[in-house]
Amino acid sequence: MAVTSPTTKKPAESPRQLSRKQVDALLRELRDPSLAREFLIDAGLIDADGQLSPPYRSQDAQSA
């Protein structure tokens, strides 16, 4: 029987959680305003006019 050393495992990351390295790479890429705008539109946070999408608007902004 072979003796093996215990392996050290990293804590399991959620498949939806980004690593620090991934976040840093995204932030570098989004320094370009046109790419940042495209990202926000694709994510559904803003519309083509640059306005917040309805779920992200405050009640005060909707009544103005």
Buried (B, 14 or more C-beta within 10 A) or exposed (E): EEEEEEEEEEEEEEEEEEEEEEEEEEEEEBEEEEEEBEBBBEEEEBEEEEEBEEEEEEEEEEEE
